[in-house]
Amino acid sequence: MKKIFYLFILIIGISFSSCKKDEPTCIVLNSDTVEGSWSMMEASLGWGGYQTFEVNQIVWNFNNDNQMFVYLQDSLGINPNIPFSTVNDTSYVYTADSTSIIINDIGYNLSVNETELIIGGNVAVDGTQLTFIRN
């Protein structure tokens, strides 16, 4: 019984000491950030049209190096007015804060939580709104 107790203490000690703040592999991302993989579910383009998608047909992946990668399902018919979604396996530079995102020097409003990401402008006046779910 004493050996099991010491083994348990050893495992707990290793668990707490294995992740240090300066190790990038141990970073836990805030669930309210854009970082991660997102499937576009709908694109409301004002006068430019409206289109819906299935999960993983259009994926935007935001990494912590301020790079956004776009992945498209093969032979997917996409409205050419959807920003950054006409060329497969392409990367773009982005910066984001809690209310806005800039992708390749183009600014958008931003709303993000654990499960949903909305990027866009004022839809009421012919703006674009892209809605994503977290993968």
ZIKAJO-V936610 format. One record per residue. N is the residue number from 0. RES is the residue in three letters. SS is DSSP state (hx for helix, st for strand, lp for the rest). PHI is phi in whole degrees, -180 to 180 (NA if undefined). D_LAST is the distance of its C-alpha to the last C-alpha in Angstrom with 1 decimal. Layout:
# ZIKAJO-V936610
n,res,ss,phi,d_last
N,RES,SS,PHI,D_LAST
N,RES,SS,PHI,D_LAST
This chain:
# ZIKAJO-V936610
n,res,ss,phi,d_last
0,MET,lp,NA,44.2
1,LYS,hx,-65,44.8
2,LYS,hx,-66,42.8
3,ILE,hx,-65,39.7
4,PHE,hx,-62,40.0
5,TYR,hx,-66,40.2
6,LEU,hx,-63,37.3
7,PHE,hx,-62,35.2
8,ILE,hx,-63,36.3
9,LEU,hx,-63,35.6
10,ILE,hx,-63,32.0
11,ILE,hx,-64,31.4
12,GLY,hx,-62,33.1
13,ILE,hx,-66,31.0
14,SER,hx,-59,27.7
15,PHE,hx,-77,28.8
16,SER,hx,-100,30.2
17,SER,lp,-84,27.5
18,CYS,lp,-122,25.3
19,LYS,lp,-110,27.1
20,LYS,lp,-62,26.1
21,ASP,lp,-88,26.9
22,GLU,lp,-95,24.7
23,PRO,hx,-64,21.5
24,THR,hx,-72,19.8
25,CYS,hx,-103,20.3
26,ILE,lp,-70,18.7
27,VAL,lp,-103,16.5
28,LEU,lp,-76,14.4
29,ASN,lp,-66,15.0
30,SER,lp,-71,12.1
31,ASP,lp,-101,13.7
32,THR,lp,-111,13.4
33,VAL,lp,-77,11.8
34,GLU,lp,-58,11.2
35,GLY,st,130,7.9
36,SER,st,-107,5.5
37,TRP,st,-131,5.3
38,SER,st,-97,6.3
39,MET,st,-72,9.9
40,MET,st,-106,11.3
41,GLU,st,-153,14.8
42,ALA,st,-129,17.3
43,SER,st,-103,20.5
44,LEU,lp,-113,23.0
45,GLY,hx,60,26.2
46,TRP,hx,-68,29.0
47,GLY,hx,-79,26.7
48,GLY,lp,117,25.1
49,TYR,st,-142,22.0
50,GLN,st,-147,19.4
51,THR,st,-113,16.4
52,PHE,lp,-139,13.8
53,GLU,lp,-89,11.8
54,VAL,lp,-57,8.1
55,ASN,lp,72,8.0
56,GLN,lp,-75,11.6
57,ILE,st,-127,11.2
58,VAL,st,-122,8.6
59,TRP,st,-108,9.8
60,ASN,st,-115,9.5
61,PHE,st,-100,11.7
62,ASN,lp,-101,13.6
63,ASN,lp,-82,16.3
64,ASP,lp,-101,19.0
65,ASN,lp,60,18.6
66,GLN,st,-116,17.3
67,MET,st,-114,14.8
68,PHE,st,-112,14.1
69,VAL,st,-112,13.6
70,TYR,st,-125,12.9
71,LEU,st,-117,14.3
72,GLN,lp,-68,14.9
73,ASP,lp,-57,18.6
74,SER,lp,55,21.2
75,LEU,lp,-87,19.0
76,GLY,lp,-80,21.4
77,ILE,lp,-120,20.2
78,ASN,lp,-61,22.3
79,PRO,lp,-67,23.7
80,ASN,lp,-82,23.7
81,ILE,lp,-75,19.9
82,PRO,lp,-62,19.9
83,PHE,lp,60,18.6
84,SER,lp,-130,17.2
85,THR,lp,-109,20.3
86,VAL,lp,-124,20.4
87,ASN,lp,-74,18.0
88,ASP,lp,56,17.1
89,THR,st,-114,18.6
90,SER,st,-114,18.4
91,TYR,st,-136,19.4
92,VAL,st,-90,20.6
93,TYR,st,-138,19.3
94,THR,st,-137,20.5
95,ALA,st,-145,19.2
96,ASP,lp,-128,20.7
97,SER,lp,-72,20.1
98,THR,lp,-128,21.2
99,SER,st,-147,21.1
100,ILE,st,-139,19.5
101,ILE,st,-119,21.6
102,ILE,st,-119,20.3
103,ASN,lp,47,23.2
104,ASP,lp,69,25.7
105,ILE,st,-113,24.5
106,GLY,st,-91,23.8
107,TYR,st,-139,21.6
108,ASN,st,-72,21.1
109,LEU,st,-138,18.0
110,SER,st,-137,16.6
111,VAL,st,-143,13.6
112,ASN,lp,-142,12.8
113,GLU,lp,-59,10.5
114,THR,lp,-120,8.4
115,GLU,st,-133,9.9
116,LEU,st,-128,11.1
117,ILE,st,-124,14.3
118,ILE,st,-120,16.3
119,GLY,st,168,19.8
120,GLY,lp,-117,23.4
121,ASN,lp,-86,25.8
122,VAL,hx,-65,25.0
123,ALA,hx,-62,28.4
124,VAL,hx,-116,30.2
125,ASP,lp,67,28.5
126,GLY,lp,-88,25.5
127,THR,lp,-99,22.1
128,GLN,st,-137,19.0
129,LEU,st,-110,15.5
130,THR,st,-114,12.9
131,PHE,st,-125,9.1
132,ILE,st,-119,6.4
133,ARG,st,-72,3.8
134,ASN,lp,-81,0.0
